[in-house]
Amino acid sequence: MNFDQIIERRGTNALKWDGMKHFYASTEAIPLWVADMDFETAPVIRKALERRVAHGIYGYVDVPETFFQKASDWGTRRYGHTFDPKELIFTHGAVPSIALIMKEMVAEGEKVIIQPPVYGPFSSVPTNYQRQLMENPLIEVEGRYTIDFDGFEALAKQPDVKWFILCNPHNPVGRAWTREELTRLASICVAHNLHVISDEIWRDLIYSGHQHIPFASISPEVAELTITMFSATKTFNIAGLQASYVHMSKNDDREKFMTALRRTDLTLPNAFAVDAVEAAFDGGEPWLIELLDYLEGNMALLEEWFKEKMPQVKFHKPEATYLAWIDFRGLNLSQSELMKRLIDAGIALNDGSWFGKQGTGFARLNVACPRPILVEALKRIENVVLLL
């Protein structure tokens, strides 16, 4: 696969490219913000979709049992943890699923723990449903983030704290939590009957020397408390197909969730989603191996560039995801001034403050692009630094 190939995405209604005019008032900047990739998806997925297109009829479709079996087999093969296919539910995405859980399964007055800096909807979705957030900020030491376990347990002990949203692996800081870390978290959750929503949509994008540990695999007691979000969309760059799935081991939880899906008429996928995901799980692994090697090369380039040419800007290479969490605090700029200077230089990154106040002074950079584009983006960031 030629990941260096530059594919024109302007004029295709791509949010990442054409949507910049709404979010950055720019159409010319290099967009390294939205978490999708500027690479063609795996050939096996393209072939599956081409067959579907050739059929010529794109009416309503159902989710076959094979979808859930292949999803379960993928997890078994790659992570050694098997979910009962009958306990999986098709959804249109992790964020809509969290919204349904907040609305239908989290009672009024129950509080939700999050661990900022973290993906913005983990904060906005619960508050949209008037659910109170309790923050357990990650601890940052020289660019590496760890969990404040004592603070987490203090929150979990409170009688009205009933839910915890875990990002595993973590977006944006790029941690692939270790078994020891997750086991310690799990013991607190079990001790205080804390229900867990584990977002594991980044689980396939793990770099060498690290591994993904499914939270529900820690113990049967943890599995009972855990709702896990899965998706092939980040892995295979098919986010626009809106295809995800959720695991719930409790019959009551699944029934509540399915009832919510039926109320909103969100039970059916689009005509292409099933074909794409099944093809990915059947034959996409060789492409994924090549992708990870390329992404790791991009991360290494980023690390070297900042270290050699912009030592004022700090970057700690992530263990997972294709997202780089860049520390610009050494530039002594306000957050608004930082983002303005970046966009004026022609580079669109995610504002770190979108991930919580702990992200002030940071920006998130998506390295899932051809290397020549990344090099040009780094040159533009370097110009920002040189002009200070």
C-alpha positions in Angstrom: 0.0 0.0 0.0 1.4 3.4 -1.0 0.6 5.6 2.1 2.7 8.4 0.6 0.1 8.9 -2.1 -1.6 12.2 -1.8 -5.3 12.0 -2.6 -7.2 15.2 -3.2 -10.1 15.4 -0.7 -11.2 18.9 -1.3 -14.5 19.1 -3.1 -15.7 15.8 -1.7 -17.6 17.3 1.3 -14.9 15.9 3.5 -15.4 17.4 7.0 -11.6 17.4 7.6 -10.9 19.4 4.4 -14.0 21.2 3.2 -15.3 21.7 6.8 -12.4 23.9 7.7 -14.2 27.0 6.4 -16.8 26.6 9.2 -14.4 25.9 12.1 -11.2 27.7 11.1 -12.4 30.2 8.5 -9.9 28.7 6.1 -9.9 26.6 3.0 -6.1 26.5 2.4 -4.7 25.3 5.7 -3.3 21.8 6.1 -6.1 20.0 8.2 -4.6 17.7 10.9 -7.6 18.0 13.2 -10.5 15.6 12.5 -9.7 12.0 13.5 -9.9 10.4 10.1 -7.0 9.4 7.8 -6.0 10.7 4.4 -5.3 7.2 3.2 -7.3 4.9 1.0 -9.0 2.2 3.0 -7.9 -1.5 2.7 -8.3 -2.9 -0.8 -10.5 -5.7 0.5 -13.0 -3.2 1.8 -13.0 -1.3 -1.5 -13.7 -4.5 -3.4 -16.6 -5.4 -1.0 -18.1 -1.9 -1.5 -17.7 -2.1 -5.2 -19.6 -5.4 -5.3 -22.3 -3.7 -3.2 -22.5 -0.7 -5.5 -22.7 -3.0 -8.6 -25.8 -4.6 -7.2 -27.6 -1.3 -7.8 -30.2 -1.5 -5.1 -29.5 0.4 -1.8 -32.6 -0.2 0.2 -33.0 -1.0 3.9 -30.7 -3.6 5.2 -30.5 -5.6 8.4 -27.5 -6.6 10.5 -26.8 -10.4 10.0 -25.5 -12.7 12.7 -22.3 -13.0 10.7 -21.5 -9.3 11.5 -21.5 -10.0 15.2 -19.6 -13.3 14.9 -16.9 -11.7 12.8 -16.6 -8.9 15.3 -16.3 -11.3 18.1 -13.7 -13.4 16.2 -11.6 -10.3 15.6 -11.4 -9.5 19.3 -10.5 -13.1 20.1 -7.9 -13.3 17.5 -6.2 -10.0 18.3 -6.8 -9.6 22.0 -7.5 -13.1 23.4 -10.8 -12.0 24.8 -14.1 -13.3 23.5 -17.5 -11.6 23.7 -20.6 -13.6 23.1 -21.8 -12.4 19.7 -25.4 -12.4 21.0 -24.4 -9.7 23.5 -23.3 -7.3 20.8 -25.5 -4.5 19.5 -25.0 -2.6 16.2 -24.9 1.2 16.6 -24.1 4.2 14.5 -21.2 5.4 16.6 -19.7 5.6 20.1 -20.9 9.1 20.8 -24.5 8.5 19.9 -24.3 5.3 22.0 -23.0 7.3 25.0 -25.8 9.8 24.5 -28.4 7.0 24.6 -26.9 5.6 27.8 -26.9 9.0 29.4 -30.5 9.5 28.5 -32.0 6.1 29.2 -29.7 4.4 31.7 -28.2 7.1 33.9 -30.7 8.3 36.4 -31.2 11.9 37.3 -28.8 12.8 40.1 -26.3 10.2 39.2 -22.8 11.5 38.6 -20.3 10.5 35.9 -16.5 10.4 36.3 -14.3 11.4 33.3 -10.5 11.7 33.1 -9.4 14.9 31.3 -7.8 15.9 29.2 -10.1 13.7 27.2 -12.2 13.6 24.0 -14.6 16.5 24.2 -18.0 14.6 23.9 -17.1 12.7 27.1 -17.9 16.0 28.8 -20.5 17.6 26.5 -22.8 14.6 26.0 -23.5 13.9 29.7 -23.9 17.7 30.4 -26.4 17.9 27.5 -28.5 15.5 29.4 -28.0 17.4 32.7 -25.8 14.6 34.1 -23.2 16.1 36.5 -19.6 15.4 35.7 -16.9 14.6 38.3 -13.3 15.1 37.0 -10.5 12.8 37.8 -7.7 14.5 35.9 -4.8 12.5 34.6 -1.4 13.2 36.1 1.2 14.5 33.7 4.9 14.2 34.4 7.3 15.3 31.6 4.8 14.5 28.9 3.6 11.1 30.1 0.2 10.7 31.7 -0.8 8.4 34.5 -4.0 7.9 36.5 -4.7 9.5 39.9 -6.0 6.4 41.6 -6.4 8.0 45.0 -8.5 10.8 43.5 -10.5 8.2 41.5 -11.3 6.2 44.6 -12.3 9.3 46.5 -14.8 10.1 43.8 -16.1 6.5 43.5 -16.8 6.4 47.2 -19.4 9.2 46.9 -22.9 7.6 47.0 -24.2 9.6 44.0 -21.3 8.7 41.7 -22.5 5.8 39.6 -20.8 5.9 36.2 -17.3 6.2 34.8 -16.3 6.8 31.2 -13.0 5.2 30.4 -11.0 6.0 27.3 -8.9 2.9 26.5 -6.7 3.6 24.6 -6.8 7.3 25.6 -7.6 10.1 23.2 -5.8 12.6 23.1 -2.8 11.6 25.3 -2.2 8.3 23.6 -1.8 6.0 26.5 -2.5 2.3 26.1 -3.3 1.5 29.7 -1.4 -1.4 31.2 -3.0 -4.5 32.8 -1.8 -3.3 36.1 -3.4 0.2 35.7 -6.7 -1.3 34.5 -6.8 -3.9 37.3 -6.3 -1.2 39.9 -9.1 0.8 38.3 -11.3 -2.3 38.1 -10.9 -3.1 41.7 -12.2 0.3 42.7 -15.1 0.1 40.3 -16.1 -3.3 41.7 -15.7 -2.2 45.3 -18.1 0.7 44.8 -20.4 -0.8 42.1 -19.3 1.8 39.6 -20.8 1.2 36.1 -18.2 1.7 33.3 -18.5 2.8 29.7 -15.2 1.7 28.1 -14.5 3.4 24.8 -12.2 1.1 23.0 -12.5 2.3 19.4 -8.8 3.0 19.2 -7.8 -0.5 20.3 -6.3 -1.7 17.0 -4.0 1.3 16.6 -1.3 0.2 19.2 2.4 0.7 18.6 5.2 -1.7 19.1 6.1 -2.5 22.7 2.5 -1.9 23.9 -0.7 -3.8 23.9 -4.5 -3.3 24.3 -6.1 -4.8 27.3 -10.0 -4.9 27.1 -11.3 -3.6 30.3 -14.0 -6.2 30.5 -11.4 -8.9 30.3 -10.0 -8.0 33.8 -12.6 -10.3 35.6 -16.2 -11.5 35.3 -17.2 -9.0 38.0 -15.8 -6.2 35.9 -17.4 -7.5 32.7 -20.8 -7.3 34.5 -20.3 -3.6 35.2 -18.9 -2.7 31.8 -20.4 -1.5 28.6 -17.8 -1.5 25.8 -17.8 0.6 22.7 -16.1 -0.9 19.6 -15.7 0.2 16.0 -13.7 -0.7 12.9 -14.0 2.9 11.6 -10.9 4.4 13.1 -8.8 1.3 12.2 -9.8 1.1 8.6 -10.8 4.8 7.8 -14.5 4.1 7.2 -15.9 6.5 9.8 -18.3 8.0 7.2 -20.1 4.6 7.1 -21.4 5.1 10.7 -20.8 1.5 11.8 -20.0 0.6 15.4 -21.1 -1.9 18.0 -21.6 -2.1 21.7 -21.1 -5.0 24.2 -23.4 -5.4 27.2 -23.3 -8.6 29.2 -26.4 -7.8 31.3 -29.8 -8.7 29.7 -31.4 -5.8 31.4 -28.9 -3.3 30.0 -29.2 -4.6 26.5 -33.0 -4.4 26.6 -32.9 -0.8 27.9 -30.4 0.1 25.2 -32.3 -1.6 22.4 -35.5 0.1 23.6 -33.7 3.5 23.3 -32.5 2.6 19.8 -36.0 1.6 18.7 -37.5 4.8 20.1 -35.1 6.8 17.9 -35.4 4.5 14.9 -31.6 3.9 14.9 -31.6 0.1 14.7 -30.7 -0.3 11.0 -27.3 0.4 9.3 -26.8 2.1 6.0 -26.6 -0.1 2.9 -22.7 -0.2 2.9 -21.8 -0.5 6.6 -22.1 -4.3 7.1 -20.2 -5.2 3.9 -17.3 -2.9 4.8 -16.9 -4.0 8.4 -17.2 -7.7 7.6 -14.6 -7.3 4.8 -12.3 -5.5 7.2 -12.5 -8.3 9.8 -12.2 -11.0 7.2 -9.2 -9.7 5.3 -8.0 -6.3 6.5 -5.3 -7.3 8.9 -2.3 -7.2 6.4 -3.3 -3.7 5.5 -3.5 -2.7 9.2 0.0 -4.1 9.8 1.4 -1.9 7.0 -0.6 1.1 8.3 0.8 0.8 11.8 4.3 0.7 10.5 3.7 3.9 8.5 2.0 5.7 11.4 4.9 4.8 13.7 7.3 6.3 11.1 5.2 9.5 11.1 5.4 9.6 14.9 9.1 9.1 14.9 9.5 11.9 12.4 7.4 14.2 14.6 9.5 13.3 17.7 12.8 14.0 15.9 11.6 17.2 14.3 10.4 18.8 17.6 13.5 17.7 19.5 16.0 18.9 16.9 14.2 22.0 15.5 11.7 23.2 18.1 12.9 22.2 21.6 10.5 24.8 23.0 7.6 22.5 21.9 7.3 19.2 23.7 6.0 16.0 22.3 5.9 12.5 24.0 5.4 9.8 21.4 2.1 8.0 22.1 1.6 4.3 22.7 -1.6 4.2 20.7 -3.8 6.2 18.2 -2.6 8.3 15.3 -3.1 11.5 17.5 -0.1 13.5 18.8 -0.6 15.6 21.9 1.6 18.6 21.5 2.7 20.8 24.4 3.1 24.4 23.3 3.2 25.9 26.8 6.9 26.7 26.3 5.9 29.4 23.8 4.2 31.4 26.5 1.1 32.2 24.4 -2.5 32.3 25.4 -4.6 29.5 24.0 -6.4 31.8 21.6 -3.2 33.4 20.4 -1.6 30.0 19.9 -4.5 28.7 17.8 -4.6 32.0 15.8 -0.9 31.8 15.0 -1.2 28.2 13.9 -4.1 28.9 11.5 -2.5 32.0 10.2 0.5 29.9 9.4 -1.7 27.5 7.5 -2.1 24.6 9.9 -5.4 23.4 11.5 -5.0 21.5 14.7 -7.5 20.7 17.4 -7.5 23.3 20.2 -6.3 21.5 23.4 -8.8 23.3 25.6 -11.6 21.3 23.8 -10.4 18.3 25.8 -10.8 20.2 29.1 -9.0 23.0 30.9 -6.1 20.6 31.4 -5.5 20.9 27.6 -4.7 24.6 27.8 -1.4 25.2 26.1 -1.8 22.1 24.0 -3.0 21.1 20.6 -3.8 17.8 19.0 -2.2 16.8 15.7 -3.4 14.0 13.5 -0.4 12.2 11.9 -2.6 9.9 9.7 -1.6 11.6 6.4 1.0 11.1 3.7 4.5 11.9 5.0 5.1 14.8 2.5 2.0 16.6 4.0 3.2 16.0 7.5 6.6 17.5 6.6 5.0 20.6 5.2 2.8 20.9 8.3 5.9 20.7 10.5 7.6 23.4 8.5 4.6 25.7 9.0 4.6 25.0 12.8 8.3 25.7 12.8 7.6 29.1 11.2 5.2 29.9 14.1 8.0 29.2 16.6 10.7 31.1 14.6 8.5 34.3 14.4 8.1 34.6 18.2 
